């Protein structure tokens, strides 16, 4: 929020100097807010990756502005270009972390212009203002991130990892595995051929998003007129960060609940503040701060706060009334339905497939981590002896990759937890002695429950600077054997499923 407020203040100064429209301020706030959330994706990579925001965001902001101007003259052409640009950014995920990072940055200006109720202006001056506000937002977000790192420096055991090192070689127990999934038994040839014929997940998600946005534009043009952006925005948001059909359904439910609560609350205060009242601006930033704070608890809180923000923002520019709020709620409902239908029927990405991939990645990282804990060295060309420096460096790198895998698994946990709560019968409704059928979330919860103990183990070994004693090493070896056998069992199950 510090970066957001600083960007807003700087945009006011820019407007005073250049006479830019108020849309520049709204655009700067949206860019700073979104960059603050997604801007961490490239910070651990090489310097070229860290420079992507400076290269991508201003140039794409110009492109998004041109598309917006074209949409006002040739609506269909502009909407097609918007859909192609946003879905193409999702398709870029297939090129690895750099492609994902660049695609995410490229999406932000398009979405920011979609949210802004006031166009940023036309002409060469407005184009320069767009570049300037994008650079201003990037600058303040970067400053805020460095300030955060100084004030809230992460403690051990997570240390900067040397990402440029080659991938570790499998240990002897894993030599039968393919390079992409060490420790997992290779599937049969028909299974491999069938898997190769399937489109990559990024391609399927891009097609889903293109269909959802195209349908949202077509429906919004005839149903909501000038406010069709609400429908398009919802169709995009339920697909952003798509982690399977279950995740899209869960996000739709959260967005509908948040929009309903936010609309009810905004209806109470609608029209209380006249157009141009500065109190509305203060309340907008209060709601943004509240939404950012509560978003980690539930996306529904963020949606409710954003609904209030939009009500105050449109009221500030003279567009008020409960009818407008009800229209926005209807657009959210219809946009969520379009997004859910696209995710469910257009090249669907199954939640089970995403979950198996995340669990396999976590088990692979856990195997590497246990090797370091047991031997004090990574699976790299081994030094002549294990020194405390070698031990701590290998431990920090392995723990960092393990924490990343835990974070990725935790992202798919909420939809599974909600599904288990809805489908599992309450204890009072079960017959005595009735067995409880296992649920997918049970495995996720069991793995996530190991995280505190592994962090404690890392801290202990980091302080020790040497491998544990013989008894502890035997315990770690047994745990590693169980992990490897679990990965092989998952590989055999996946191969059997591919054959059938």
N, C-alpha and C positions, 0 to 999 in steps of 0.2 A: 504493500500500500504506500510505502514511502516513495517507491519508484513511480507509482500511478499519480500520486499527488504532485510530485516534482514535474512529471511530464505535463500534467494539466496546467500547472503554473507557468511552465516554459511556453506552452502553446498559447496562453493568453498574451505573453510578451510577443510571440511571433505574430499573432493576429494584430497586435497594435502596430507592429513595424510594417507588415505587408498588407494589411487589410484583408486577410484571409477570412473565410466564412467560419461560422461556429462549428461546422462539421469537422474541421481540422482538430478541434479540441476533443470532440467525441472519438474521432478516429485514433488520436494519440492515446487516450485513456484505454481504449479497447486493445490497442497493440501492446501497451505496457502491461496490461493485466494478463493477456494471453502469453506474451513473451516470458513473463515472470514464472508462469506455470510450466511452460514447455522448454524454457531456455536452458535447463540443466542437461538436456540430452546430449549436447556436444561438448560439454566442458571437460570431460575426461579423455577426449580424443586428442589427436595431433593438432598443431596450431592451425593448419589449413581448415580443419573442421570447426574450430572455434571462431574462425573468421567468416563462416557461412552467413550468420545474421547480417553482417555488414554488406555482403555481396547479394544475398537473396532478397531480403525484406524490402529495401528501397526499390529495387528493380521490379519486383513483383507488385509493389504498391502502385507503380506507374502503370503496369499492365492491367491491374484490377481497375484502376481509374478509367483507362481506355475502354475496357469491357463495359463498365457502368455507363459511360457516355454512349457507347454503341447501343446498349440496351434501351436507352431513351429514344433513339432514332429508329433502330431495327430490333424490336424486342426479341424476336425469335433467334436471330443470329447471336445477340448478346447472351441470351440464356443458354444457348448451345455451347458457346465458348466458356461461359462460367462453369457449366457442368463438366466440360472436358478438362478444364484446368484443375478443378478440385478433385475430380476422380483420378486424374493423372498423377496428382501428388500422392494419392494413396497407392497407386500402381508402382510408384518409385520405391516403395518399401522393399521390393524384390532385390534391390541393389545393396542391401545390407544397412548397417547403422548410419552410414553417411547419407544414403538415399532416403532413409526414413527421416533423418534430421532435416535434410533439405526440403523434402516434401511437406513436412510439418510447417516449416517456416514459410513455404510458398503458399500455404493455405490461409495463413493468418490475415493478410491484407484483404483477401476476398471476403472472408467472414466479417472482418471489421467494417468494410463498406456495406455489407448486408445489414448489419445491426444499426448503422448510423441513420437516424431519421432525417438528417439534413445533409444534402450532397456537399462534398468538400469544395466544389466550385469547378469552373472550366477555364481553359486558356493556359498559356505557358506558365504564368505566375502560380496558378494553382498546382501545376505539376511540380514545380520547384518546392512549393509548400508541402506537398505529399512526401517528397524525398526528405525534406528537412524534418518533418514530424516523425518519420520512420527512424531517422538517425537519432533524433532526440530520445525517442522511446528506448532504442537499443542502448544508448549511452547511459540513461538513468537506471535501466535494469542492470547493466553491467556494474555500475557503481554500487547499487544496492546489494548485488550479490557479493561483491568484494567486502562490503561493510558487514554483511551477514557472516561471511567466512571469518572475519577478524573478531567479531563479537561473540559468535557462537561456533567457535572452531570445534570440529568433531574430534573427539578423543580417540585413543586407541580402542579397538585394534584395527580399525579400517584405515589403511594408509594408501597413498597413491600407488596404483599398480602399474607395472611396466607392460602396457598393452601391446607394445610393438614386438614382444618376444614371440617366437613361433609357438604353435600349439604343442602341448606336452604329448609325449609318446605314451601309448597305453602301457600299463604294467603287464607282467606276464600273465596274470589271471584274465586279462581282457584282450588277448592277442587275436582272438577269433572274430572280433567285432570290426565293422566297417568304420572308416575314419569319422563319419558324420555322427555316429552314436556309439562311442566306445563302451564296451561292457554289455552290449545288447546283441543277442544272437541274430545273425543276418537272416532276413526273410527269404522265402523261396523265390525262384526266378519269376514265376507268374505274378507273385505279389509285387516284386520290383517293377515288372513291366506295367502292371496296373497302376502303381503309384506314379510312374513316370507319365502316364497318360493324363493324370489329373492336373488341372490347372493349379498353379501356386496360389496360396491363400491370399496374397496381396492382389493378384489379378482378379480373383473372385470377389474380394471386397470392393475393388475399384468398379467392377461391373455392377455390383449391388448398389453402390452409392450413385453411379450414373443413372441407373433406372429410377432410384428413389428421387433424386433431384429432378430428373426429367418429368416424372409424374407430378411432383410437387409444383413445378413451374406451370405445367399444363392445367392442373386443377386450380392452383392459386389465381391464375389469370382470370378464370371465369367465376370464381367464388368470392375471392377476397380483394380483387382489384389492386389498388395501390399498396395494400398491406399483405401482399402475397409473400413478402420476405419472411413473415412470421412462420408461414407454412414451410418454406424452403429451409429456414434456419433449424426448425425442429427436425425435419427429415435428415439434415446433415448431422446434428448433434447426437441423435440416437445411433448414428453409424460411426462417429469419430472414435477411434481407438477400439473398433469392433473386435471383440474376442470370442465370436461365435454367436449363434442364435440366442442362447440363454442370456448372454450379456446384453444383447440388443433388447430383448424382452424386459429384462430387469431395469434397464435404463429408461425404457418407455414408461414403465410403471412409476419409477421415481419422478420422471419429468411430469407426468400427468398429476401425480399427487402434489408435487411442489407448485405446479402452475395453478392447481385448484385452490390451494391454501393461499398462495400469493395473490390470486385474483380476488378472493374473498376479502383479504386484508386491504388490498389496494382499492377495492370498491368503497371501503369505509372512508378512506382519505381522498378519494378522487374528487377533484374540484375544490378541495380545501385551500389550495395555494393558487393564486392567480398566475397567469402566464408571465414568465420572466422573473419570478420571485427567486431570490438567491437562497432562500431557505430550502427550496427543492434541491438545489445543487449540494448543499450540505448533507441533506438526508440521503441523496444518491450515494455519496461516498461512505456514509455510515452503513448503509445497506450493503455496499460492495465489500467493505471490511468484514461485516458480519458473515456475508456469504462465503468469502475466502476462508475465514476461520472455521466455519462449520462444514465446508465442502468435504473435508476428509472424513467427517462422521457420516454424511449421506449426501448424495447428489441432489436429493429432494430439497434440502435446505438451500442449496445454491440456486436451484430453479425458482424457489419461492422468493428469494431475495432479488433475483434478476427480474422477476415479474414486477415486483415493486419498483425496481429501478427504472424499468421501461415505462411504467405508468407515470412516474414522476418526470421522466425525461420527455415523454410526449406531452404531458401537461405543461411543462416548461415552455414548449414551443406551440402551445395553444390547442393541442389535440387532447381533449379531455372527454369524460363521460363514461358511465358504466357500460354503455353499449360497446364502446371500443374495447374495454376489458373483456367483455363476453366474447367479442369477435376474436380477440387474441387467444382466449381459452379454447374456442372452437378450432382455431388454426393449429394450436398445439395438439389437440386430440387427433385431428385429421392427419397432421404431419407425422405423429407417432404411429398411426395406423399404416400410413404409406411406408414409412421406414421399416416397420416390423414385417410387413408383407414382402418387401424386397429382400430382407435378410432371410426370411423363412423359405421363399420359393425360388429365388434367383441364385443359382449356384451356391447353395447354403454352406456355411462353415459350421460344422458340428461342434458343440461345446465339448463333447467327449474327446474329439481329436485335439482340440486346443489343450485340454487338461492333460492328456497323455504326453503331449510334447513338453509342457511345462514341468511335469513330474520327471520325465526323462532327463531334462536339462538339470533339474535340481539334483537328481541322483548322480549324474555325471560329475557335477561340481562337488558333491559330497564325497565321492570316491577320491577325487584329487585332494580334497582337504584332509581326508583321513590318512592318505599316503604321507602328506607333510607332517601331520601330527605323529605318525608312527616312526618315520625315519628322520624327520628334520630337514628333508630336502624335497624339492619338487621333482617331477619327472623330466627334468632337463638333463643335459650332459652334466654329470655329477662332478663336483669339485673333489679334491683329494681328501678333504675332511669336512665335517659339519662344524662350522663356527657359529657363534651366537648371531653374527650379522647375517650369515646365510640362512639360518633358521628363521630369524625374524622377517627377513625379506620374503622368503617362500611362504611363510605363514600369513603375512599381510596380503600377498597376492591371492592365495587360495581362499582366504576368508572374504576378501572383496568380491571374488567371483561367486562364492557361495551366497553372500548377502544379496547380490544382484539376482540370483536364481530364486531366492526366497521372496524378494520383492515381486518378481514376475508371477510367481505362484499365488501370492497374496492378492494380486489383481483379479484373478478369476474366482476367488473364494466367495465374495458376497452373493452373486447369483446362485451359486450352488447351495449356500447356507439358506437363502430364501426358499429355494426349491425344496430342500429337506424339511423346512418348517411347515411348508404348505402340504406336503405329501405324507409326512410321517404322522401316524395317528397319535394323539396324546396318550400319556401313560394311563390315564383313568379309563380310556376306552379300549384298552387291550385286555385280552383274556389272560387269566393267570397262566404263567408258563409260556406264553406266546413269544416266539423268537422275533427279534427285531431285524428286519432285512437291512443289510449294509447299504449305505448311500455313498455316492461319489465324494461328498463333502467330508465323510469320515476320514478318508485317506488324506485329504488336504489338511484337515484339522490336526491329524496325528503328525504330519510332517512339520507343520508350522509350530506345533508344540515343542519340537526339538530345538528351535532357534535359540531360546535363552540359554539352554545348557551348552550349545556349541559356542555361543559368545563367551560364556564363562570359561570354557576350555581354552579358547583362544587367548583370553586375558592371562590365564595361568601360564600357558606355554610361552607367551610373549614375555612375561616377567621372568620366567625360568631361563629362557634363551637356549634350551637344550631339550632333546626328546625326553619323554617320560621314562619311568623305570620299566623293568621287564614285565611286571604284572600288568601295568597299564597298557604297554605296547601289545600284549596278547589280547587284551580286551578290545583295543582299537582294531586289531587285525580281524577279530571275530565280527565286529560291527561292519568292517569293510567287506568281508565275505558275504554277509547278509545283504548289503546294498548291491553288490555285484550280481548275486543270484536273483534279486528282485528285478534288476534291469534286464537280465537275460529272460526271466519269465515274461516281462512286458514285451520283449522282442518276439518271443514265441507266440504270445497271444495276438500281437499285431500281425504277424505273418499268417496265422490261422484265419484271422478276420479278413485279410486281403484275399486269401484263396477262396473264401466263401462270399 
